[in-house]
Amino acid sequence: MKREPERIEKKMKCEECCLEMKKSSSIYVIERQGYRLLLNNVPVYVCPQCGAKYFDEDEVEAIRLMVEHLELDVSRIALAG
Ligand SMILES: [Zn+2]
């Protein structure tokens, strides 16, 4: 029997202040040659003291995969133009 992994809320601590970071959302900008991709509401951990931001690894990976697919399409458009 395979059990569904429980969704555990990750605790993130600021490396500088050792304080627990608050989960928030932010804009994530990806700059590439020929285009700029702006994503709203990307989950991010913010330190309440120094304001340091850490993006969730899973989110960053998902965005990276999305960009890979996008780049294939963008190169097709570039070739057509
Ligand atoms: Zn901090």
PDB file of the backbone (N, CA, C, O) and the ligand in Angstrom, with CONECT records:
HET     ZN  A 101       1
ATOM      1  N   MET A   1       0.833  -1.220   0.000  1.00  0.00           N
ATOM      2  CA  MET A   1       0.000   0.000   0.000  1.00  0.00           C
ATOM      3  C   MET A   1       0.859   1.257   0.000  1.00  0.00           C
ATOM      4  O   MET A   1       1.754   1.438   0.826  1.00  0.00           O
ATOM      5  N   LYS A   2       0.554   2.091  -0.937  1.00  0.00           N
ATOM      6  CA  LYS A   2       1.288   3.357  -0.988  1.00  0.00           C
ATOM      7  C   LYS A   2       0.473   4.444  -0.324  1.00  0.00           C
ATOM      8  O   LYS A   2      -0.704   4.637  -0.630  1.00  0.00           O
ATOM      9  N   ARG A   3       1.100   5.137   0.571  1.00  0.00           N
ATOM     10  CA  ARG A   3       0.394   6.228   1.240  1.00  0.00           C
ATOM     11  C   ARG A   3       0.726   7.558   0.613  1.00  0.00           C
ATOM     12  O   ARG A   3       1.870   7.826   0.247  1.00  0.00           O
ATOM     13  N   GLU A   4      -0.273   8.369   0.496  1.00  0.00           N
ATOM     14  CA  GLU A   4      -0.039   9.723  -0.011  1.00  0.00           C
ATOM     15  C   GLU A   4       0.830  10.487   0.985  1.00  0.00           C
ATOM     16  O   GLU A   4       0.561  10.486   2.186  1.00  0.00           O
ATOM     17  N   PRO A   5       1.855  11.125   0.483  1.00  0.00           N
ATOM     18  CA  PRO A   5       2.676  11.908   1.417  1.00  0.00           C
ATOM     19  C   PRO A   5       1.872  13.075   1.990  1.00  0.00           C
ATOM     20  O   PRO A   5       1.159  13.781   1.277  1.00  0.00           O
ATOM     21  N   GLU A   6       2.013  13.246   3.278  1.00  0.00           N
ATOM     22  CA  GLU A   6       1.270  14.340   3.913  1.00  0.00           C
ATOM     23  C   GLU A   6       1.918  15.667   3.567  1.00  0.00           C
ATOM     24  O   GLU A   6       3.140  15.798   3.511  1.00  0.00           O
ATOM     25  N   ARG A   7       1.072  16.628   3.342  1.00  0.00           N
ATOM     26  CA  ARG A   7       1.571  17.958   2.998  1.00  0.00           C
ATOM     27  C   ARG A   7       1.958  18.690   4.290  1.00  0.00           C
ATOM     28  O   ARG A   7       1.114  19.209   5.021  1.00  0.00           O
ATOM     29  N   ILE A   8       3.245  18.705   4.529  1.00  0.00           N
ATOM     30  CA  ILE A   8       3.725  19.356   5.745  1.00  0.00           C
ATOM     31  C   ILE A   8       4.183  20.775   5.408  1.00  0.00           C
ATOM     32  O   ILE A   8       4.929  21.001   4.455  1.00  0.00           O
ATOM     33  N   GLU A   9       3.727  21.688   6.194  1.00  0.00           N
ATOM     34  CA  GLU A   9       4.145  23.083   6.031  1.00  0.00           C
ATOM     35  C   GLU A   9       5.623  23.188   6.402  1.00  0.00           C
ATOM     36  O   GLU A   9       6.021  22.890   7.528  1.00  0.00           O
ATOM     37  N   LYS A  10       6.415  23.612   5.443  1.00  0.00           N
ATOM     38  CA  LYS A  10       7.856  23.695   5.673  1.00  0.00           C
ATOM     39  C   LYS A  10       8.201  24.894   6.546  1.00  0.00           C
ATOM     40  O   LYS A  10       7.648  25.984   6.391  1.00  0.00           O
ATOM     41  N   LYS A  11       9.122  24.664   7.460  1.00  0.00           N
ATOM     42  CA  LYS A  11       9.610  25.763   8.286  1.00  0.00           C
ATOM     43  C   LYS A  11      10.949  26.228   7.720  1.00  0.00           C
ATOM     44  O   LYS A  11      11.894  25.454   7.569  1.00  0.00           O
ATOM     45  N   MET A  12      10.987  27.498   7.421  1.00  0.00           N
ATOM     46  CA  MET A  12      12.221  28.066   6.891  1.00  0.00           C
ATOM     47  C   MET A  12      12.786  29.064   7.882  1.00  0.00           C
ATOM     48  O   MET A  12      12.056  29.861   8.473  1.00  0.00           O
ATOM     49  N   LYS A  13      14.102  29.007   8.056  1.00  0.00           N
ATOM     50  CA  LYS A  13      14.738  29.967   8.953  1.00  0.00           C
ATOM     51  C   LYS A  13      15.741  30.814   8.187  1.00  0.00           C
ATOM     52  O   LYS A  13      16.443  30.329   7.300  1.00  0.00           O
ATOM     53  N   CYS A  14      15.791  32.079   8.547  1.00  0.00           N
ATOM     54  CA  CYS A  14      16.745  32.984   7.919  1.00  0.00           C
ATOM     55  C   CYS A  14      18.154  32.598   8.350  1.00  0.00           C
ATOM     56  O   CYS A  14      18.422  32.395   9.534  1.00  0.00           O
ATOM     57  N   GLU A  15      19.053  32.499   7.367  1.00  0.00           N
ATOM     58  CA  GLU A  15      20.426  32.108   7.681  1.00  0.00           C
ATOM     59  C   GLU A  15      21.146  33.187   8.477  1.00  0.00           C
ATOM     60  O   GLU A  15      22.067  32.895   9.241  1.00  0.00           O
ATOM     61  N   GLU A  16      20.726  34.426   8.295  1.00  0.00           N
ATOM     62  CA  GLU A  16      21.377  35.535   8.982  1.00  0.00           C
ATOM     63  C   GLU A  16      20.873  35.676  10.420  1.00  0.00           C
ATOM     64  O   GLU A  16      21.662  35.767  11.361  1.00  0.00           O
ATOM     65  N   CYS A  17      19.555  35.692  10.571  1.00  0.00           N
ATOM     66  CA  CYS A  17      18.959  36.031  11.869  1.00  0.00           C
ATOM     67  C   CYS A  17      18.474  34.814  12.659  1.00  0.00           C
ATOM     68  O   CYS A  17      18.143  34.932  13.839  1.00  0.00           O
ATOM     69  N   CYS A  18      18.431  33.661  12.021  1.00  0.00           N
ATOM     70  CA  CYS A  18      17.907  32.446  12.648  1.00  0.00           C
ATOM     71  C   CYS A  18      16.459  32.620  13.125  1.00  0.00           C
ATOM     72  O   CYS A  18      16.023  31.985  14.084  1.00  0.00           O
ATOM     73  N   LEU A  19      15.740  33.484  12.439  1.00  0.00           N
ATOM     74  CA  LEU A  19      14.329  33.674  12.761  1.00  0.00           C
ATOM     75  C   LEU A  19      13.473  32.893  11.774  1.00  0.00           C
ATOM     76  O   LEU A  19      13.854  32.676  10.624  1.00  0.00           O
ATOM     77  N   GLU A  20      12.325  32.485  12.249  1.00  0.00           N
ATOM     78  CA  GLU A  20      11.418  31.777  11.359  1.00  0.00           C
ATOM     79  C   GLU A  20      10.867  32.734  10.307  1.00  0.00           C
ATOM     80  O   GLU A  20      10.411  33.834  10.619  1.00  0.00           O
ATOM     81  N   MET A  21      10.922  32.287   9.053  1.00  0.00           N
ATOM     82  CA  MET A  21      10.489  33.152   7.963  1.00  0.00           C
ATOM     83  C   MET A  21       9.006  32.990   7.706  1.00  0.00           C
ATOM     84  O   MET A  21       8.433  31.912   7.867  1.00  0.00           O
ATOM     85  N   LYS A  22       8.404  34.094   7.302  1.00  0.00           N
ATOM     86  CA  LYS A  22       6.973  34.076   7.031  1.00  0.00           C
ATOM     87  C   LYS A  22       6.723  33.779   5.570  1.00  0.00           C
ATOM     88  O   LYS A  22       7.418  34.274   4.684  1.00  0.00           O
ATOM     89  N   LYS A  23       5.716  32.960   5.340  1.00  0.00           N
ATOM     90  CA  LYS A  23       5.374  32.652   3.962  1.00  0.00           C
ATOM     91  C   LYS A  23       4.565  33.793   3.370  1.00  0.00           C
ATOM     92  O   LYS A  23       3.593  34.269   3.957  1.00  0.00           O
ATOM     93  N   SER A  24       4.987  34.210   2.211  1.00  0.00           N
ATOM     94  CA  SER A  24       4.312  35.307   1.532  1.00  0.00           C
ATOM     95  C   SER A  24       4.288  34.995   0.043  1.00  0.00           C
ATOM     96  O   SER A  24       4.563  33.866  -0.365  1.00  0.00           O
ATOM     97  N   SER A  25       3.964  35.978  -0.754  1.00  0.00           N
ATOM     98  CA  SER A  25       4.055  35.783  -2.190  1.00  0.00           C
ATOM     99  C   SER A  25       4.705  37.009  -2.811  1.00  0.00           C
ATOM    100  O   SER A  25       4.598  38.124  -2.302  1.00  0.00           O
ATOM    101  N   SER A  26       5.373  36.771  -3.910  1.00  0.00           N
ATOM    102  CA  SER A  26       6.144  37.840  -4.522  1.00  0.00           C
ATOM    103  C   SER A  26       6.096  37.721  -6.040  1.00  0.00           C
ATOM    104  O   SER A  26       5.615  36.738  -6.603  1.00  0.00           O
ATOM    105  N   ILE A  27       6.613  38.761  -6.672  1.00  0.00           N
ATOM    106  CA  ILE A  27       6.765  38.721  -8.130  1.00  0.00           C
ATOM    107  C   ILE A  27       8.107  38.075  -8.441  1.00  0.00           C
ATOM    108  O   ILE A  27       9.116  38.376  -7.804  1.00  0.00           O
ATOM    109  N   TYR A  28       8.108  37.197  -9.414  1.00  0.00           N
ATOM    110  CA  TYR A  28       9.328  36.514  -9.832  1.00  0.00           C
ATOM    111  C   TYR A  28       9.586  36.885 -11.286  1.00  0.00           C
ATOM    112  O   TYR A  28       8.760  36.638 -12.164  1.00  0.00           O
ATOM    113  N   VAL A  29      10.741  37.479 -11.519  1.00  0.00           N
ATOM    114  CA  VAL A  29      11.058  37.945 -12.874  1.00  0.00           C
ATOM    115  C   VAL A  29      12.191  37.114 -13.460  1.00  0.00           C
ATOM    116  O   VAL A  29      13.225  36.900 -12.826  1.00  0.00           O
ATOM    117  N   ILE A  30      11.971  36.656 -14.674  1.00  0.00           N
ATOM    118  CA  ILE A  30      12.999  35.905 -15.391  1.00  0.00           C
ATOM    119  C   ILE A  30      13.387  36.719 -16.619  1.00  0.00           C
ATOM    120  O   ILE A  30      12.540  37.036 -17.453  1.00  0.00           O
ATOM    121  N   GLU A  31      14.650  37.052 -16.726  1.00  0.00           N
ATOM    122  CA  GLU A  31      15.143  37.821 -17.866  1.00  0.00           C
ATOM    123  C   GLU A  31      15.851  36.869 -18.823  1.00  0.00           C
ATOM    124  O   GLU A  31      16.764  36.138 -18.440  1.00  0.00           O
ATOM    125  N   ARG A  32      15.411  36.897 -20.059  1.00  0.00           N
ATOM    126  CA  ARG A  32      16.050  36.085 -21.081  1.00  0.00           C
ATOM    127  C   ARG A  32      16.307  36.967 -22.297  1.00  0.00           C
ATOM    128  O   ARG A  32      15.761  38.064 -22.419  1.00  0.00           O
ATOM    129  N   GLN A  33      17.133  36.471 -23.177  1.00  0.00           N
ATOM    130  CA  GLN A  33      17.382  37.226 -24.388  1.00  0.00           C
ATOM    131  C   GLN A  33      16.096  37.284 -25.212  1.00  0.00           C
ATOM    132  O   GLN A  33      15.567  36.256 -25.635  1.00  0.00           O
ATOM    133  N   GLY A  34      15.611  38.488 -25.427  1.00  0.00           N
ATOM    134  CA  GLY A  34      14.434  38.665 -26.262  1.00  0.00           C
ATOM    135  C   GLY A  34      13.126  38.770 -25.522  1.00  0.00           C
ATOM    136  O   GLY A  34      12.131  39.213 -26.096  1.00  0.00           O
ATOM    137  N   TYR A  35      13.095  38.381 -24.277  1.00  0.00           N
ATOM    138  CA  TYR A  35      11.852  38.498 -23.520  1.00  0.00           C
ATOM    139  C   TYR A  35      12.101  38.529 -22.025  1.00  0.00           C
ATOM    140  O   TYR A  35      13.162  38.161 -21.521  1.00  0.00           O
ATOM    141  N   ARG A  36      11.058  38.991 -21.343  1.00  0.00           N
ATOM    142  CA  ARG A  36      11.089  39.010 -19.887  1.00  0.00           C
ATOM    143  C   ARG A  36       9.797  38.390 -19.387  1.00  0.00           C
ATOM    144  O   ARG A  36       8.707  38.759 -19.825  1.00  0.00           O
ATOM    145  N   LEU A  37       9.925  37.458 -18.479  1.00  0.00           N
ATOM    146  CA  LEU A  37       8.759  36.761 -17.952  1.00  0.00           C
ATOM    147  C   LEU A  37       8.531  37.206 -16.514  1.00  0.00           C
ATOM    148  O   LEU A  37       9.434  37.161 -15.679  1.00  0.00           O
ATOM    149  N   LEU A  38       7.312  37.633 -16.249  1.00  0.00           N
ATOM    150  CA  LEU A  38       6.989  38.111 -14.916  1.00  0.00           C
ATOM    151  C   LEU A  38       5.853  37.285 -14.341  1.00  0.00           C
ATOM    152  O   LEU A  38       4.763  37.225 -14.910  1.00  0.00           O
ATOM    153  N   LEU A  39       6.117  36.652 -13.214  1.00  0.00           N
ATOM    154  CA  LEU A  39       5.106  35.815 -12.583  1.00  0.00           C
ATOM    155  C   LEU A  39       4.632  36.463 -11.291  1.00  0.00           C
ATOM    156  O   LEU A  39       5.433  36.880 -10.454  1.00  0.00           O
ATOM    157  N   ASN A  40       3.331  36.537 -11.148  1.00  0.00           N
ATOM    158  CA  ASN A  40       2.755  37.092  -9.925  1.00  0.00           C
ATOM    159  C   ASN A  40       2.498  35.975  -8.922  1.00  0.00           C
ATOM    160  O   ASN A  40       2.337  34.813  -9.296  1.00  0.00           O
ATOM    161  N   ASN A  41       2.463  36.334  -7.667  1.00  0.00           N
ATOM    162  CA  ASN A  41       2.052  35.411  -6.596  1.00  0.00           C
ATOM    163  C   ASN A  41       2.861  34.121  -6.523  1.00  0.00           C
ATOM    164  O   ASN A  41       2.305  33.037  -6.347  1.00  0.00           O
ATOM    165  N   VAL A  42       4.161  34.248  -6.658  1.00  0.00           N
ATOM    166  CA  VAL A  42       5.020  33.086  -6.441  1.00  0.00           C
ATOM    167  C   VAL A  42       5.303  32.991  -4.939  1.00  0.00           C
ATOM    168  O   VAL A  42       5.725  33.972  -4.327  1.00  0.00           O
ATOM    169  N   PRO A  43       5.074  31.811  -4.340  1.00  0.00           N
ATOM    170  CA  PRO A  43       5.295  31.681  -2.901  1.00  0.00           C
ATOM    171  C   PRO A  43       6.750  31.974  -2.531  1.00  0.00           C
ATOM    172  O   PRO A  43       7.677  31.517  -3.199  1.00  0.00           O
ATOM    173  N   VAL A  44       6.931  32.727  -1.479  1.00  0.00           N
ATOM    174  CA  VAL A  44       8.272  33.102  -1.051  1.00  0.00           C
ATOM    175  C   VAL A  44       8.291  33.175   0.471  1.00  0.00           C
ATOM    176  O   VAL A  44       7.280  33.488   1.099  1.00  0.00           O
ATOM    177  N   TYR A  45       9.452  32.884   1.059  1.00  0.00           N
ATOM    178  CA  TYR A  45       9.624  33.021   2.504  1.00  0.00           C
ATOM    179  C   TYR A  45      10.375  34.323   2.766  1.00  0.00           C
ATOM    180  O   TYR A  45      11.418  34.586   2.166  1.00  0.00           O
ATOM    181  N   VAL A  46       9.832  35.126   3.666  1.00  0.00           N
ATOM    182  CA  VAL A  46      10.433  36.422   3.963  1.00  0.00           C
ATOM    183  C   VAL A  46      10.827  36.484   5.433  1.00  0.00           C
ATOM    184  O   VAL A  46      10.047  36.121   6.314  1.00  0.00           O
ATOM    185  N   CYS A  47      12.052  36.949   5.687  1.00  0.00           N
ATOM    186  CA  CYS A  47      12.512  37.121   7.066  1.00  0.00           C
ATOM    187  C   CYS A  47      11.888  38.391   7.640  1.00  0.00           C
ATOM    188  O   CYS A  47      11.989  39.458   7.035  1.00  0.00           O
ATOM    189  N   PRO A  48      11.238  38.283   8.814  1.00  0.00           N
ATOM    190  CA  PRO A  48      10.595  39.464   9.398  1.00  0.00           C
ATOM    191  C   PRO A  48      11.606  40.502   9.875  1.00  0.00           C
ATOM    192  O   PRO A  48      11.249  41.663  10.077  1.00  0.00           O
ATOM    193  N   GLN A  49      12.843  40.105  10.054  1.00  0.00           N
ATOM    194  CA  GLN A  49      13.857  41.033  10.551  1.00  0.00           C
ATOM    195  C   GLN A  49      14.629  41.740   9.438  1.00  0.00           C
ATOM    196  O   GLN A  49      14.615  42.968   9.354  1.00  0.00           O
ATOM    197  N   CYS A  50      15.305  40.965   8.582  1.00  0.00           N
ATOM    198  CA  CYS A  50      16.166  41.601   7.579  1.00  0.00           C
ATOM    199  C   CYS A  50      15.514  41.673   6.204  1.00  0.00           C
ATOM    200  O   CYS A  50      16.042  42.313   5.295  1.00  0.00           O
ATOM    201  N   GLY A  51      14.375  41.020   6.053  1.00  0.00           N
ATOM    202  CA  GLY A  51      13.659  41.106   4.776  1.00  0.00           C
ATOM    203  C   GLY A  51      14.219  40.205   3.687  1.00  0.00           C
ATOM    204  O   GLY A  51      13.837  40.326   2.523  1.00  0.00           O
ATOM    205  N   ALA A  52      15.114  39.309   4.053  1.00  0.00           N
ATOM    206  CA  ALA A  52      15.668  38.375   3.066  1.00  0.00           C
ATOM    207  C   ALA A  52      14.558  37.500   2.499  1.00  0.00           C
ATOM    208  O   ALA A  52      13.627  37.120   3.209  1.00  0.00           O
ATOM    209  N   LYS A  53      14.669  37.186   1.209  1.00  0.00           N
ATOM    210  CA  LYS A  53      13.651  36.377   0.555  1.00  0.00           C
ATOM    211  C   LYS A  53      14.243  35.074   0.067  1.00  0.00           C
ATOM    212  O   LYS A  53      15.321  35.049  -0.528  1.00  0.00           O
ATOM    213  N   TYR A  54      13.535  34.001   0.322  1.00  0.00           N
ATOM    214  CA  TYR A  54      13.925  32.701  -0.205  1.00  0.00           C
ATOM    215  C   TYR A  54      12.748  32.109  -0.960  1.00  0.00           C
ATOM    216  O   TYR A  54      11.658  31.937  -0.415  1.00  0.00           O
ATOM    217  N   PHE A  55      12.992  31.804  -2.220  1.00  0.00           N
ATOM    218  CA  PHE A  55      11.932  31.157  -2.983  1.00  0.00           C
ATOM    219  C   PHE A  55      11.924  29.667  -2.690  1.00  0.00           C
ATOM    220  O   PHE A  55      12.969  29.053  -2.474  1.00  0.00           O
ATOM    221  N   ASP A  56      10.743  29.106  -2.687  1.00  0.00           N
ATOM    222  CA  ASP A  56      10.558  27.680  -2.459  1.00  0.00           C
ATOM    223  C   ASP A  56      11.223  26.887  -3.594  1.00  0.00           C
ATOM    224  O   ASP A  56      11.006  27.168  -4.773  1.00  0.00           O
ATOM    225  N   GLU A  57      12.030  25.900  -3.217  1.00  0.00           N
ATOM    226  CA  GLU A  57      12.753  25.120  -4.226  1.00  0.00           C
ATOM    227  C   GLU A  57      11.825  24.450  -5.228  1.00  0.00           C
ATOM    228  O   GLU A  57      12.113  24.416  -6.425  1.00  0.00           O
ATOM    229  N   ASP A  58      10.724  23.924  -4.742  1.00  0.00           N
ATOM    230  CA  ASP A  58       9.768  23.258  -5.630  1.00  0.00           C
ATOM    231  C   ASP A  58       9.196  24.231  -6.646  1.00  0.00           C
ATOM    232  O   ASP A  58       9.013  23.893  -7.816  1.00  0.00           O
ATOM    233  N   GLU A  59       8.917  25.438  -6.189  1.00  0.00           N
ATOM    234  CA  GLU A  59       8.363  26.461  -7.077  1.00  0.00           C
ATOM    235  C   GLU A  59       9.380  26.855  -8.140  1.00  0.00           C
ATOM    236  O   GLU A  59       9.055  26.979  -9.320  1.00  0.00           O
ATOM    237  N   VAL A  60      10.607  27.045  -7.699  1.00  0.00           N
ATOM    238  CA  VAL A  60      11.665  27.450  -8.625  1.00  0.00           C
ATOM    239  C   VAL A  60      11.869  26.380  -9.692  1.00  0.00           C
ATOM    240  O   VAL A  60      12.074  26.687 -10.867  1.00  0.00           O
ATOM    241  N   GLU A  61      11.810  25.123  -9.266  1.00  0.00           N
ATOM    242  CA  GLU A  61      11.966  24.011 -10.208  1.00  0.00           C
ATOM    243  C   GLU A  61      10.812  23.991 -11.211  1.00  0.00           C
ATOM    244  O   GLU A  61      11.023  23.779 -12.405  1.00  0.00           O
ATOM    245  N   ALA A  62       9.604  24.210 -10.723  1.00  0.00           N
ATOM    246  CA  ALA A  62       8.430  24.234 -11.598  1.00  0.00           C
ATOM    247  C   ALA A  62       8.544  25.371 -12.613  1.00  0.00           C
ATOM    248  O   ALA A  62       8.205  25.207 -13.785  1.00  0.00           O
ATOM    249  N   ILE A  63       9.020  26.516 -12.152  1.00  0.00           N
ATOM    250  CA  ILE A  63       9.186  27.663 -13.043  1.00  0.00           C
ATOM    251  C   ILE A  63      10.262  27.365 -14.087  1.00  0.00           C
ATOM    252  O   ILE A  63      10.118  27.708 -15.260  1.00  0.00           O
ATOM    253  N   ARG A  64      11.355  26.714 -13.635  1.00  0.00           N
ATOM    254  CA  ARG A  64      12.453  26.390 -14.541  1.00  0.00           C
ATOM    255  C   ARG A  64      11.974  25.475 -15.677  1.00  0.00           C
ATOM    256  O   ARG A  64      12.344  25.669 -16.835  1.00  0.00           O
ATOM    257  N   LEU A  65      11.153  24.481 -15.335  1.00  0.00           N
ATOM    258  CA  LEU A  65      10.609  23.569 -16.337  1.00  0.00           C
ATOM    259  C   LEU A  65       9.698  24.311 -17.312  1.00  0.00           C
ATOM    260  O   LEU A  65       9.716  24.067 -18.518  1.00  0.00           O
ATOM    261  N   MET A  66       8.902  25.225 -16.754  1.00  0.00           N
ATOM    262  CA  MET A  66       7.990  26.011 -17.580  1.00  0.00           C
ATOM    263  C   MET A  66       8.777  26.854 -18.577  1.00  0.00           C
ATOM    264  O   MET A  66       8.407  26.951 -19.747  1.00  0.00           O
ATOM    265  N   VAL A  67       9.856  27.458 -18.110  1.00  0.00           N
ATOM    266  CA  VAL A  67      10.681  28.312 -18.966  1.00  0.00           C
ATOM    267  C   VAL A  67      11.327  27.492 -20.078  1.00  0.00           C
ATOM    268  O   VAL A  67      11.450  27.961 -21.209  1.00  0.00           O
ATOM    269  N   GLU A  68      11.741  26.261 -19.753  1.00  0.00           N
ATOM    270  CA  GLU A  68      12.344  25.401 -20.763  1.00  0.00           C
ATOM    271  C   GLU A  68      11.387  25.172 -21.930  1.00  0.00           C
ATOM    272  O   GLU A  68      11.780  25.253 -23.094  1.00  0.00           O
ATOM    273  N   HIS A  69      10.137  24.886 -21.608  1.00  0.00           N
ATOM    274  CA  HIS A  69       9.130  24.683 -22.641  1.00  0.00           C
ATOM    275  C   HIS A  69       8.884  25.966 -23.417  1.00  0.00           C
ATOM    276  O   HIS A  69       8.744  25.964 -24.640  1.00  0.00           O
ATOM    277  N   LEU A  70       8.836  27.054 -22.675  1.00  0.00           N
ATOM    278  CA  LEU A  70       8.578  28.354 -23.277  1.00  0.00           C
ATOM    279  C   LEU A  70       9.673  28.721 -24.267  1.00  0.00           C
ATOM    280  O   LEU A  70       9.398  29.291 -25.323  1.00  0.00           O
ATOM    281  N   GLU A  71      10.908  28.395 -23.927  1.00  0.00           N
ATOM    282  CA  GLU A  71      12.031  28.775 -24.780  1.00  0.00           C
ATOM    283  C   GLU A  71      11.968  28.073 -26.123  1.00  0.00           C
ATOM    284  O   GLU A  71      12.396  28.628 -27.134  1.00  0.00           O
ATOM    285  N   LEU A  72      11.441  26.858 -26.144  1.00  0.00           N
ATOM    286  CA  LEU A  72      11.262  26.160 -27.413  1.00  0.00           C
ATOM    287  C   LEU A  72      10.307  26.929 -28.303  1.00  0.00           C
ATOM    288  O   LEU A  72      10.550  27.103 -29.497  1.00  0.00           O
ATOM    289  N   ASP A  73       9.218  27.385 -27.708  1.00  0.00           N
ATOM    290  CA  ASP A  73       8.226  28.144 -28.465  1.00  0.00           C
ATOM    291  C   ASP A  73       8.784  29.485 -28.916  1.00  0.00           C
ATOM    292  O   ASP A  73       8.558  29.913 -30.048  1.00  0.00           O
ATOM    293  N   VAL A  74       9.515  30.145 -28.022  1.00  0.00           N
ATOM    294  CA  VAL A  74      10.076  31.454 -28.341  1.00  0.00           C
ATOM    295  C   VAL A  74      11.062  31.334 -29.497  1.00  0.00           C
ATOM    296  O   VAL A  74      11.085  32.189 -30.382  1.00  0.00           O
ATOM    297  N   SER A  75      11.880  30.273 -29.495  1.00  0.00           N
ATOM    298  CA  SER A  75      12.853  30.115 -30.575  1.00  0.00           C
ATOM    299  C   SER A  75      12.153  29.886 -31.899  1.00  0.00           C
ATOM    300  O   SER A  75      12.642  30.303 -32.949  1.00  0.00           O
ATOM    301  N   ARG A  76      11.003  29.221 -31.848  1.00  0.00           N
ATOM    302  CA  ARG A  76      10.216  29.013 -33.078  1.00  0.00           C
ATOM    303  C   ARG A  76       9.705  30.347 -33.620  1.00  0.00           C
ATOM    304  O   ARG A  76       9.742  30.602 -34.823  1.00  0.00           O
ATOM    305  N   ILE A  77       9.230  31.183 -32.710  1.00  0.00           N
ATOM    306  CA  ILE A  77       8.732  32.491 -33.118  1.00  0.00           C
ATOM    307  C   ILE A  77       9.885  33.324 -33.693  1.00  0.00           C
ATOM    308  O   ILE A  77       9.727  34.000 -34.710  1.00  0.00           O
ATOM    309  N   ALA A  78      11.028  33.264 -33.037  1.00  0.00           N
ATOM    310  CA  ALA A  78      12.191  34.032 -33.469  1.00  0.00           C
ATOM    311  C   ALA A  78      12.614  33.602 -34.874  1.00  0.00           C
ATOM    312  O   ALA A  78      12.980  34.443 -35.695  1.00  0.00           O
ATOM    313  N   LEU A  79      12.565  32.312 -35.150  1.00  0.00           N
ATOM    314  CA  LEU A  79      12.956  31.815 -36.479  1.00  0.00           C
ATOM    315  C   LEU A  79      11.989  32.313 -37.555  1.00  0.00           C
ATOM    316  O   LEU A  79      12.383  32.612 -38.682  1.00  0.00           O
ATOM    317  N   ALA A  80      10.715  32.393 -37.174  1.00  0.00           N
ATOM    318  CA  ALA A  80       9.702  32.826 -38.141  1.00  0.00           C
ATOM    319  C   ALA A  80       9.858  34.295 -38.500  1.00  0.00           C
ATOM    320  O   ALA A  80       9.482  34.721 -39.592  1.00  0.00           O
ATOM    321  N   GLY A  81      10.421  35.071 -37.564  1.00  0.00           N
ATOM    322  CA  GLY A  81      10.475  36.513 -37.769  1.00  0.00           C
ATOM    323  C   GLY A  81      11.713  37.018 -38.471  1.00  0.00           C
ATOM    324  O   GLY A  81      11.851  38.221 -38.690  1.00  0.00           O
TER     325      GLY A  81
HETATM  326 ZN    ZN A 101      16.940  37.642   8.464  1.00  0.00          ZN2+
END
